[in-house]
Structure formats: structure tokens, C-alpha cells
Amino acid sequence: MNLRNTCLFLLLCCMQWLHAESGYELWLRYKPLGNNELSESYRQRNRKVLFPGETGSLAAAKKELRAGLSGLLGIDLAETETLEDNMLIIGTPQSIPLFRKQAFYPEIEGLSDEGYLIQNSKMEGKMVTVIAARTDIGVLYGVFHYLRLMQTTQPLEQLAIKENPKLRYRVLNHWDNLNGTVERGYAGYSIWNWERLPFYKEQRYIDYARANASVGINGAVLNNVNAQAKSLRTDWLVKASGLADVFRPYGIKVYLTAKFSAPREIGGLDTANPKDPQVQKWWKDKVEEIYSLIPDFGGFLVKANSEGQPGPQDYGCSHADGANMLAEVLEPYGGIVFWRAFVYQNERQVDRVINGYNEFKPLDGKFRKNVFVQPKNGPIDFQPREPFHPLFGGMPDTPLSLEFQITQENLGHAGHLVYLGTLFEETLQSDTYENGKGSTVSKVLQNYQKTHGISAIAGVPNIGTDLNWTGHLFGQANWYAFGRLAWNPDASSAEIAEDWAKMTFSNEDSVLSPVLRIMQMSREAYVNYTMPLGLNHIMNYDTHNGPEPWHDDPVWTAFDYHKITEDSIGVNRTAGGTGAVLQYHSPVYEKFENIKTCPPEYLLWFHRVPWDYKMPSGKTLWDELVCHYYKGVDEVRLMQELWSGLKGKIDRERFDHVASLLEYQEQEAIWWRDGCLLFFQEYSGLPIPADLEQPEHSLKYYKTIPFPHDWKGLYE
């Protein structure tokens, strides 16, 4: 690089550093890596590129490569048709027939439809770097991976990367309503501008698709599980087709949530009975219409007979009857059904934890081959910590799709920094013992590909109209982590966090070290200051944010989830209690059943425990509980301290954004700590040790804090 170009490149680096960042670019920032030896070696390997083909996906891949090379290295995409040393060759055997003559060709043929190779190789005597795939979408995924190598300053020598996704369907379940709002969304309104679709296709849709493709997400359910039937009307299907057109080059299929009562609500029928021939014909005709508008339509997500939603049980039919009716009409087109297993009896005397298993276990093997039963990761409802859902490992004859929540419904909304990669990994690596030791949830999901030919995972996203997409800058890491773990459920959440931090902030250790420490401690900190030791579902009834262990009314009560009395706390879910432990395989059942072997993090989930019970730490249960709540607040303060040390190392806009939210998080952590402990203390009668920071207000005060709340003067 000559002196003039060097000066221009350094000036560009400085301008990029000084320029404030909103977070809109996510982890695809492509900021200059600097004028160093490594960058120069990257430039030498990317001076010339052989990249033929103009299909939608190949064009998208080429556009991404051009943006990456320009942003990271300050060089243009220089295409050539002549083989040269140290060049980049990208394509499929169809776009580059020369691949068929290479030693690595059998490896390409052995890839899945979405797999790719990235490797250094010799072609006609020239040393080159190859990104090869069987399909165009595989090429796109490979290009994103290649750019990530440079973003994270990995060596480009001796490359021998072979990637195939371990799960076939990797889908975001948007809870977006047709009026533009988002249920349990905390980053603004829906990014789908239904009024302007299908004709006006916003750049944000393309950037959404790019971000998803960069981590291998290949499906998007556009509308809320609490669906409106009109989403299946022709005018709304035409709108959805506009999004499908944008997403198609990025390998993303569109799905819709289908309201089970649609034949009655928009079809003019007087029933939605899945066994009624007229109902079956209505769905057949509707699916035919959908595929005429969206030829690669993915299928339906269905929430049925849950929380007031209509379903087959309204007509004396089973979940399998309802799912199979839809699956039958989708099957000729290759469509699938995700049938949610989030069901529970809204009756006080029935333990909600056991309902999903009890309803679906007897139906194992009764679903059509293109149906997924989709449980949440745990048996209650996206709590900060739950044991894995016992249906995983419990339905070997039915493929299950695991549903995670990326949006932080019960984890502080978008105001709290909580890295969920650790939560996802904790669930995926939980051992079900379905086929003996090593039958992790991850392996159970992957095994469906062998036994049923399909496999899947879903996530409820945290995406909205906020400029940074997710409300909290660190919320982006949860979207990113879900995608990476959906591609490979056995990946390390710590390594994923490191990649995200490098791509989002810096490759410098002085930045990475504190950022990664914050991320790795954040989820456990949240559990500590909200619901430690297996406590759950004691958040505010209306907002699901802030403490409300005192909530008690005829409709719903927190007392069913903590069972607090003067002598003990916790729910007896042992064989002698509600029997929830019996839904797990041995030896998981025995581990949870025995209070001595039950992991402390699930203690109050499975057991009623006296306040003076001696914990493994040697503390009494009360003292242990107090310790966790105070530790959680201290951890948030440590997160603040670590972040403060990054001032001047991160652009001011993003630094101030995170710093202000950490201050907010500290106040809410105190709110949780003091409100819960004062409430528990009313029953235990035990003191909060005098050497600890004492609650500033009375329990009455904490009971009257609204949300959103004013900490500065409403109740002073």
C-alpha cells in the first residue's frame, strides 16, 4: 500500500472511530481493521476474486463480500476470470464447473443443502482460498463465515472448514400484531409496515434478512401466536408475499401463525371442527392460495386450546387431530406445522408444570410426519431459570421443536443486560437420559433428523423499531447467540459471546475482557436478584417486570408458585407432591426427587424447604436466599464498574446508552431484592443481617410501585 493510500486508510479509521454509532449495523459493522500486518495479509489474499453467477442468493453474497472487503480492508471487490495465486474463488459446481475436477469435489457433494466449505487449496497449480457449496444459499452462508474470520482477526492460512447446520429449521417466531404492536416486545413496534406492503420494501427488511442469514436463521413466522384470522385473508397474504420476496435471496422462508377458528371467522363456515369435510376443504383451498402467492411458504405455527385460543379440543378432538388436518394439506407443498405445546389448565389445584407433558405424551407417534410439537425450553413459561421440559426425551416418536424466548419477557425487558447464550446452552446441554447418559436436549433435537428426517428450533425475537433493533445494545447478542446455537446446538455460548463482542466492539483485549466478563455473569446476576434457588413466576402479574410475590387474586396468584408459610417455602413436586419429577427419566428423576441431591438452583422448584434447612454452603435456607439477592445487586454494580472502565474505548453513543441502562438495572435489582426479602421476611420472621445494606423503604412502598415507575419522587 503506497503512502497516499496508507494516509487515506488511517484517516478513514479515525473518522470511523470518532463517528458515533447507533447500533443499527448490529454485528455486521465491517469497520476498518487497521493498517497492520494481519490486515495486509488479508488484502493480499483478497486482491482478486473469481465469483461468477447472478442468482438472487449469489448476488446477495457478492454484495456482502464487497461491503466486507471495502469496510474491513479498504479494498474493492476486483473480479477476474483467470486463476491466480492468493485469490478467492467462490461458488457452486454449477457456477464454477472447474470445482468438479478438484480433489475436494466429493466433499462438496457430501454437504447438505445449506452446508459449505472454506479451505485453502491448489487449483491448476495456483494456491487459492475456496468458498464452495452445493447450493447458492450455502455460498451465502460461507461468505458470512469468511467475513467473520476477518472481523475476529482469525488466520486465513491452513483453512479447512466444513459446516453443515445440525438442525434443519431455524426459525424466529415473531409475536408481531397486525396493528403494528408487538406482544412482549420491548424494542418498539413491529418492523413490518403492513400498510405499505407489498409494494414498498424497506431497507430494514433487507438488513433484517442479512442479519439472520449471517447466523444461519432460515425462517420467520411473521405474526403473533395469539393470531388474528384475517392474517390468512387474501389481502394480507399478498402483503406477506412482499416480505417473502425480500427474504428469499437470503434463504429465509415465511411462515404464518394460523388461527384455528379461521374457517368460521373469515371462511363463512359455522364450525372449525378438524373432522368436518367442509373445514378440511377450506384449509386445502387456503393453502393452495398461499402457495400461489408464496411458492416457498414454510408452513403454519399454531397456538391452540391455550390461554383462550380456539383449537380442536373445542370439538372433542385432540391436538393430533388438529395438527394432522393442517399437515395433510401442507404436505404436497413441503410445508410443515409447528404445534405449540404451551398448554395448561387454568385451575388452582392443578400444578401448571405437569400439564404440557400430560397432554402431549399420550399423543406420541400420532402426529403426521410434517408436524413438530413445540414445547418451550422449560415446563412453565420462559422463566429466568427452569429445568428442561420433560417432553424432551419423552416423545421419541414425534419430532419436537424447542422454543426459546430471545425477548426478555421475564428477564427485565430491554432495560436489563442479560446475555441469554448461557441460558440457551444450559438447556441444550441438559441430559435427558432418554437413551442413557449423553442424551442431551441438543442431541435429542438433532436425532430427530435421523429418525424423522426433520429437526427444528425456534426463538421469539427481541426485534423492533428501535434504531439498534433490540432496545438494549446487548440484546443484539441474544439474537446472535440464538442463531449460532440454532446452527450448532453444541456450540459454546462463551465462544459465541467472544465473536459477537469482537464484531460489535473491538478485537482489543482491553475491551474484550471486561465485556465478556459482564456477559458471562449477567444471566446469573439476574437470577440472583430476582428468583434464585428455583423460585419462579413471582414477577408482576400485568407487566412481567418487577417483583410481585405478594400477588393474590382469584384469577392468578403467586402463592401457587412459592407456597410460602411461616415455616417453609417452595413447591413439592416430588413423587409425594404434584409428581412433576416422575416425568423425567432416571437418574434425573432421582436427582430432583431427593432434596440432598437436587441442584440448589432448582431446590424450591421441586421441594418445600424449611427456613432453617442447612444448605450445601452451610448456611440456612433463609441466609442463603438473602445471600443470593444481595449478590445479584453487587454483581450489577460490578457490571457497572467494568463498563465504566471502557469509557473512551467505545464510541460515546453506545457507551452512554449501556451505562445509563446499567444504572437503571441497578435500581430495579434493588427493587427486586428489597421487595422480595421484605415479603419473605413477613413469613420467616428472620432478620436481614445488620451488616448488609438495609432496605430503604417499607414493604408497603414496594407493593405500590407501578411500572413504568418514577424512582425519584413519586413516593418520597
JOLINVEN-V276093 format. One record per backbone hydrogen bond with DSSP energy under -1.0 kcal/mol. NH is the residue of the N-H (numbers start at 1). CO is the residue of the C=O. E is the energy in kcal/mol with one decimal. If there is no record, write none. Layout:
BEGIN
nh->(NH | NH)
co->(CO | CO)
e->(E | E)
END
This chain:
BEGIN
nh->(6 | 7 | 8 | 9 | 10 | 11 | 12 | 13 | 14 | 15 | 16 | 17 | 18 | 19 | 26 | 28 | 33 | 36 | 40 | 41 | 42 | 43 | 44 | 45 | 46 | 49 | 50 | 59 | 60 | 61 | 62 | 63 | 64 | 65 | 66 | 67 | 68 | 69 | 70 | 71 | 72 | 73 | 75 | 78 | 80 | 86 | 88 | 89 | 90 | 91 | 96 | 99 | 100 | 101 | 102 | 105 | 108 | 109 | 110 | 111 | 116 | 117 | 118 | 119 | 120 | 121 | 123 | 126 | 128 | 129 | 130 | 131 | 132 | 133 | 139 | 140 | 141 | 142 | 143 | 144 | 145 | 146 | 147 | 148 | 149 | 150 | 151 | 152 | 153 | 154 | 161 | 163 | 166 | 169 | 171 | 172 | 173 | 174 | 177 | 180 | 183 | 185 | 190 | 194 | 197 | 200 | 205 | 207 | 208 | 209 | 210 | 211 | 212 | 213 | 214 | 215 | 217 | 218 | 219 | 220 | 221 | 222 | 224 | 227 | 231 | 232 | 233 | 237 | 238 | 239 | 240 | 241 | 244 | 245 | 246 | 247 | 248 | 250 | 251 | 252 | 253 | 255 | 256 | 258 | 262 | 264 | 265 | 266 | 267 | 269 | 276 | 280 | 281 | 282 | 283 | 284 | 285 | 286 | 287 | 288 | 289 | 290 | 291 | 292 | 293 | 294 | 297 | 298 | 300 | 301 | 302 | 309 | 314 | 315 | 316 | 317 | 322 | 323 | 324 | 325 | 326 | 327 | 328 | 329 | 330 | 331 | 333 | 334 | 335 | 336 | 337 | 338 | 339 | 340 | 341 | 343 | 347 | 350 | 354 | 358 | 359 | 360 | 361 | 363 | 364 | 366 | 371 | 372 | 373 | 374 | 377 | 389 | 392 | 394 | 398 | 401 | 403 | 404 | 406 | 407 | 409 | 413 | 415 | 424 | 425 | 426 | 427 | 428 | 429 | 430 | 432 | 436 | 439 | 440 | 441 | 442 | 444 | 445 | 446 | 447 | 449 | 451 | 452 | 454 | 457 | 458 | 459 | 460 | 464 | 466 | 469 | 470 | 472 | 475 | 476 | 479 | 480 | 481 | 482 | 483 | 484 | 485 | 486 | 487 | 488 | 491 | 496 | 497 | 498 | 499 | 500 | 501 | 502 | 503 | 504 | 505 | 506 | 511 | 512 | 513 | 515 | 516 | 517 | 518 | 519 | 520 | 521 | 522 | 525 | 526 | 527 | 528 | 529 | 535 | 540 | 544 | 548 | 551 | 553 | 558 | 561 | 563 | 565 | 569 | 570 | 571 | 573 | 573 | 577 | 578 | 579 | 581 | 582 | 583 | 584 | 589 | 591 | 592 | 593 | 594 | 597 | 598 | 602 | 603 | 604 | 606 | 607 | 609 | 611 | 613 | 615 | 618 | 621 | 622 | 624 | 625 | 626 | 627 | 628 | 629 | 630 | 631 | 632 | 633 | 634 | 635 | 636 | 637 | 638 | 639 | 640 | 641 | 642 | 643 | 644 | 645 | 646 | 647 | 649 | 655 | 656 | 657 | 658 | 659 | 660 | 661 | 662 | 663 | 664 | 665 | 666 | 667 | 668 | 669 | 670 | 671 | 672 | 673 | 674 | 675 | 676 | 677 | 678 | 679 | 680 | 681 | 682 | 683 | 684 | 685 | 692 | 702 | 703 | 704)
co->(2 | 3 | 4 | 5 | 6 | 7 | 8 | 9 | 10 | 11 | 12 | 13 | 14 | 15 | 23 | 25 | 72 | 34 | 36 | 37 | 38 | 39 | 40 | 41 | 43 | 78 | 88 | 55 | 56 | 57 | 58 | 59 | 60 | 61 | 62 | 63 | 64 | 65 | 66 | 67 | 68 | 69 | 69 | 76 | 49 | 127 | 48 | 129 | 50 | 131 | 92 | 96 | 97 | 98 | 99 | 102 | 104 | 105 | 106 | 108 | 163 | 132 | 161 | 130 | 159 | 128 | 126 | 123 | 121 | 87 | 119 | 89 | 117 | 91 | 135 | 136 | 137 | 138 | 139 | 140 | 141 | 142 | 143 | 144 | 145 | 146 | 147 | 148 | 150 | 149 | 118 | 116 | 487 | 455 | 457 | 219 | 459 | 221 | 181 | 177 | 175 | 182 | 180 | 192 | 193 | 196 | 202 | 203 | 204 | 205 | 206 | 207 | 208 | 209 | 210 | 212 | 212 | 170 | 170 | 253 | 172 | 255 | 176 | 225 | 228 | 229 | 230 | 233 | 234 | 235 | 236 | 237 | 240 | 241 | 242 | 243 | 244 | 247 | 248 | 247 | 218 | 220 | 299 | 301 | 259 | 261 | 261 | 262 | 262 | 263 | 273 | 276 | 277 | 278 | 279 | 280 | 281 | 282 | 283 | 284 | 285 | 286 | 287 | 288 | 289 | 290 | 294 | 254 | 336 | 256 | 338 | 306 | 311 | 312 | 313 | 312 | 318 | 319 | 320 | 321 | 322 | 323 | 324 | 325 | 326 | 327 | 330 | 331 | 330 | 298 | 370 | 300 | 372 | 302 | 374 | 341 | 345 | 347 | 351 | 354 | 355 | 356 | 357 | 360 | 361 | 363 | 368 | 337 | 399 | 339 | 403 | 377 | 389 | 391 | 395 | 373 | 375 | 458 | 460 | 460 | 407 | 408 | 412 | 420 | 421 | 422 | 423 | 424 | 425 | 427 | 439 | 433 | 436 | 438 | 430 | 428 | 440 | 441 | 442 | 443 | 446 | 447 | 448 | 448 | 169 | 402 | 171 | 404 | 469 | 187 | 466 | 468 | 470 | 472 | 473 | 475 | 476 | 477 | 478 | 479 | 480 | 481 | 482 | 483 | 484 | 488 | 492 | 493 | 494 | 495 | 496 | 497 | 498 | 499 | 500 | 501 | 501 | 508 | 508 | 509 | 511 | 512 | 513 | 514 | 515 | 516 | 517 | 518 | 521 | 522 | 523 | 524 | 525 | 532 | 546 | 540 | 538 | 548 | 556 | 551 | 558 | 559 | 568 | 609 | 562 | 604 | 571 | 606 | 574 | 572 | 574 | 573 | 579 | 580 | 581 | 585 | 587 | 588 | 589 | 590 | 594 | 594 | 599 | 600 | 533 | 602 | 603 | 569 | 567 | 610 | 619 | 615 | 613 | 611 | 620 | 621 | 622 | 623 | 624 | 625 | 626 | 627 | 628 | 629 | 630 | 631 | 632 | 633 | 634 | 635 | 636 | 637 | 638 | 639 | 640 | 641 | 643 | 644 | 646 | 651 | 652 | 653 | 654 | 655 | 656 | 657 | 658 | 659 | 660 | 661 | 662 | 663 | 664 | 665 | 666 | 667 | 668 | 669 | 670 | 671 | 672 | 673 | 674 | 675 | 676 | 677 | 678 | 680 | 680 | 681 | 689 | 698 | 699 | 701)
e->(-2.5 | -2.5 | -2.4 | -2.6 | -2.5 | -2.4 | -2.3 | -2.2 | -2.3 | -2.6 | -2.5 | -2.1 | -2.6 | -1.9 | -1.6 | -2.1 | -2.2 | -1.4 | -2.3 | -2.0 | -2.1 | -2.4 | -2.1 | -1.3 | -1.1 | -2.5 | -3.0 | -2.9 | -2.0 | -2.3 | -2.6 | -2.4 | -2.0 | -2.5 | -2.5 | -2.1 | -2.6 | -2.8 | -2.2 | -2.6 | -2.8 | -1.6 | -1.5 | -1.0 | -2.1 | -2.9 | -2.3 | -3.0 | -2.7 | -2.2 | -3.0 | -2.3 | -1.8 | -1.6 | -1.8 | -1.6 | -1.6 | -2.4 | -1.3 | -1.7 | -2.1 | -3.0 | -2.3 | -2.1 | -1.8 | -2.8 | -2.8 | -1.9 | -3.2 | -2.6 | -3.2 | -2.8 | -1.9 | -1.3 | -1.5 | -1.9 | -2.3 | -2.2 | -2.4 | -2.2 | -2.1 | -2.6 | -2.5 | -2.0 | -1.9 | -1.3 | -2.7 | -2.1 | -1.6 | -3.5 | -3.1 | -2.5 | -3.1 | -2.4 | -2.3 | -2.3 | -2.8 | -2.0 | -3.0 | -1.7 | -2.4 | -1.4 | -3.1 | -1.3 | -1.2 | -2.2 | -1.1 | -2.5 | -2.4 | -2.3 | -2.8 | -2.4 | -2.2 | -2.8 | -2.2 | -1.2 | -2.3 | -1.9 | -1.1 | -2.4 | -3.3 | -2.1 | -2.1 | -1.8 | -1.7 | -2.2 | -2.0 | -2.3 | -2.3 | -1.3 | -2.3 | -1.9 | -2.1 | -1.9 | -1.3 | -2.5 | -1.9 | -1.7 | -2.1 | -1.6 | -2.2 | -2.5 | -1.9 | -2.1 | -2.1 | -1.2 | -2.4 | -2.9 | -1.1 | -2.3 | -2.0 | -2.4 | -2.3 | -2.2 | -2.2 | -2.1 | -2.7 | -2.4 | -2.6 | -2.0 | -2.1 | -2.4 | -2.4 | -1.3 | -1.1 | -3.1 | -2.1 | -3.1 | -1.7 | -1.8 | -2.6 | -2.0 | -1.5 | -2.1 | -1.4 | -2.1 | -1.9 | -2.8 | -2.7 | -1.5 | -1.4 | -2.6 | -2.4 | -1.1 | -1.5 | -2.1 | -1.7 | -1.6 | -2.0 | -2.0 | -2.2 | -2.9 | -3.5 | -2.4 | -2.7 | -1.8 | -2.2 | -1.6 | -1.4 | -2.1 | -2.3 | -2.0 | -2.8 | -1.5 | -1.7 | -2.4 | -1.5 | -3.4 | -2.0 | -2.9 | -1.5 | -1.9 | -1.8 | -2.0 | -1.7 | -2.2 | -2.1 | -2.8 | -2.1 | -2.2 | -1.5 | -2.2 | -1.5 | -2.9 | -2.6 | -2.3 | -2.0 | -2.6 | -2.4 | -1.5 | -2.1 | -1.2 | -1.2 | -1.9 | -2.0 | -3.0 | -2.7 | -2.4 | -2.4 | -2.4 | -1.4 | -2.4 | -3.0 | -1.0 | -1.9 | -3.2 | -2.0 | -2.1 | -2.5 | -2.7 | -2.4 | -1.5 | -1.9 | -1.7 | -1.5 | -1.3 | -2.6 | -2.8 | -2.1 | -1.9 | -2.3 | -2.5 | -2.3 | -1.8 | -2.1 | -2.2 | -2.2 | -2.2 | -1.9 | -2.2 | -2.6 | -2.7 | -2.4 | -2.5 | -2.1 | -2.9 | -1.1 | -1.4 | -2.9 | -2.5 | -1.8 | -3.1 | -1.9 | -2.3 | -2.3 | -2.6 | -1.6 | -1.3 | -2.1 | -2.1 | -2.3 | -2.4 | -2.2 | -1.9 | -2.2 | -1.5 | -3.0 | -1.7 | -1.2 | -2.4 | -1.9 | -2.2 | -2.7 | -1.7 | -3.5 | -1.9 | -1.1 | -1.8 | -1.7 | -2.0 | -2.0 | -2.2 | -1.3 | -1.8 | -1.7 | -2.1 | -2.3 | -2.4 | -2.5 | -1.9 | -1.0 | -2.0 | -2.5 | -1.3 | -2.9 | -1.7 | -1.9 | -3.0 | -1.4 | -1.8 | -3.4 | -2.5 | -1.4 | -2.0 | -2.7 | -2.7 | -2.5 | -2.5 | -2.2 | -2.1 | -2.3 | -2.5 | -2.4 | -1.4 | -2.3 | -2.5 | -1.7 | -2.0 | -2.0 | -2.3 | -2.2 | -2.2 | -2.8 | -2.3 | -2.7 | -1.4 | -2.1 | -1.6 | -2.5 | -2.4 | -3.0 | -1.8 | -2.1 | -2.6 | -2.5 | -1.6 | -2.3 | -1.6 | -1.9 | -2.6 | -2.1 | -1.7 | -2.0 | -2.6 | -2.2 | -2.1 | -2.6 | -2.8 | -3.0 | -2.3 | -2.5 | -2.3 | -2.2 | -1.7 | -3.0 | -2.4 | -1.1 | -1.1 | -2.7 | -2.6 | -1.9 | -1.7 | -2.2 | -1.1)
END
